[in-house]
Amino acid sequence: MTQDMQDQLKIRHLVENWAVWRDAGLWDRFRTVWHDDGVMMATWFQGPFEEFIRVTIEGWNKGVSILHFLGGSSIDVQGTRAIAQTKMTISQRGLVDGVLCDVVCTGRFYDFFESRNGQWGLVHRQPIYEKDRIDPLDPSAVLKLDTAALAQMPEGYRHLAYIQTRIGYTVKMDMPMLKGDAVQDLYRRGASWLAGNALER
């Protein structure tokens, strides 16, 4: 097995641990995925991973339910730097205008990894939001969305943004999606990171 393959396996292991430990609330283990300066980007939160843990716990205590499921990965390693792209879904359950719904968003985690003192860790996570949908748990329920408000949400995470704004979150409206300038800029930043340059936040 080549060194790159070993590194790819270690990184994939960290990606999987992130999802399992975050969704299970195993915070001491979750912290080991990150380097100390790690930053988490999400529709509803952008900042240091320790702050992400704090606000996630606050959300849990208020009944917020967000879970993750992973698919395949593509991992590029260049020395002590790596970019990992992993197919994922984000599933959020909550009330939408009085109707209990599941929102499922499909996309990719775009992760900036670095090996420091022989230890790989996550430095920056930026999801890419590709498409989403909303479904009432009760198939007989009648869900009437505010079409004007929905139309103002970004296409790749329209329904996720809709439910999150409805429960009080401020949603970042310029996240990378399947196409567009934001995702192209993310790819550029990833290439720069692999080339050894400073991370552009």
N, C-alpha and C positions, 0 to 999 in steps of 0.2 A: 504494500500500500504506500503510495507516495505521500509526501508531507502535505501537499494540498488536499488530498483525500482525507487525511487524518484531521486537518483543520476544518474541512467542510463538515465532517461528522460531529466534531465538537460544537460547531456553530449551530447546526441543525438541532442538536441536543438542547442548546440554550433556548432556541426558538420554541421548541416543544415545552420545555420547562416553564417558559414565560406564560404560555396559555393555561397550562394545568395549574400552576401555583397561583396565578392571579385569580382565576375563576374559583379556585377552592379557598381563597383567602389565606394561603400559607405565606404570610408576608416575610418572615425571616428567610425562607428559602427563595422567595421571589427576589429579594434584594441581591442575592448572589449572582443573578443573571446580568446585573448592571455593573458598569464602572461608576465610581463615585460621582462623576460629573454627567451621568446619563440623563437624557431629556426625552420625555414622552410627548408625542403630539397626537391629538385626537380631535374629533369634531367639537367636543365639549370641554376639553382641557388641553393646555399647552404649558409645559414647564418641567421642573426637575422631577425625577421619578419618586423621590420621597414625598413630594407634595401630591403626586398622582396617587400614591398609596393612601394618604390622608383623606383626600376628597372622595376616593373610591369607597373607603370605609364609611364616610359620612353618607354617601349615597345609599349604600347597603342598609344602613340604619333607618333610612327613609323609605325603603322598599324598592329602590332602583335595581333592576335585574338586567345585566348585560353579560353575555357569555360569548365565547370564541370557539371556532372550530378551524383546524388547519388542513391544508392540502399540500401539494408538492412544493419543493423549494428549488431555486437556482441560486447558487452561491459562488461569487467570484472572489478569489483570494489573491492578494498581491502583497507578499511579505507579511508584515504584521497588521495589514489592513484587510477588511473584507466588506463586501456588500451582499446581503442576503435578501432575496425576494421570495416571499412565501404566500401562496394562495391561502385565503382565509375567508371566513364569514363571521360577521358580528351579528348577534341576535339579541334584540332588546324587547322585553315584554313590559307593557304598561297600558294605562288607560289613554285612549285617544277619543276626546270628545264624549267621554262616558262609556266607551266600548273597550273591553279588554282585548288588546291586539298583540301580535308578534310582528316586529319589523326585522327583516333579514337583509343585511347588506353584504354583497360579495365584492371582494377586492384583493389587495395584496398588502402584506407588511413589507415595507422597504426599510431595511435595517443597516445602520452603520456600525460595524464591529471593529474592535481593535484588540490585539494581543499586547498586554502590558505585563512585564515580568513573567512571561510565559503563560499568562492567564487571559483567555478570550473573554470579552465582556461587551455588553451593548452600550453604545455611546449615544445613539440617537435613533428613535423609531418614528417613521413617518408612514402612516397608512396611505394607500391609494384606494379611493372609493370608486368602484366601477359601475355597479347598479344595485338597486334595492327594491323591495316590495313590502307591502303591509297586508296582513291577514287577520281578521277577527278570529278569536279562539272559538267562538260560537258561529258556525257557518250560517246560521239563520239570522244573525244580527245584521242590522242595517247600519252601515258606517257611512256617514256623510262628512267628507272632509271639506275644509275651507279651500276651495279651488284657487282662489286668488292668492292665499298665503302659500299654498303648496307650489304654485308656479314660480314663486320668488326663491325657492330653495334650489341649491345646486343639483343638477340632474343626477349625478352619480350617487348622491346620498340624500335625495329629496325627502323620502319618507322617514329616514332616520333623523334628519334635521327637524322635521315636522313634529315627531313625538318628543324629541329632546327639548325643543323650544316650548312645547306645551307643558312640560313638567318643570320649567323654570331655568333650564341651562341656556347660556349664551353660546351659540354655535358659530364656529369659524367658517366663513362662507367661501373661502378661496383655497380649499384643500385640493391636492392633486386628484384628478380623476383619470379615466381611461385615456382620454385625449386632452389636448390643450397645452397652453404655455406652462402651467404649473407643474405638470408631470414631466415635461421636457426639461424644465429647470432642475427638477429633482434628479433626473438622470445625469444632467451635467454636474451637479454637486456630487453625485456618487462617483462619477469618473474622476473628479478632482480629488476626492478623498482617497481613492485607490492609488492615485498618482503621488500621494504623500503630502498633499497640501492640507492646510488647516480646515477644519470643518466649518462650513458656512451654515449658520443656524437659520 
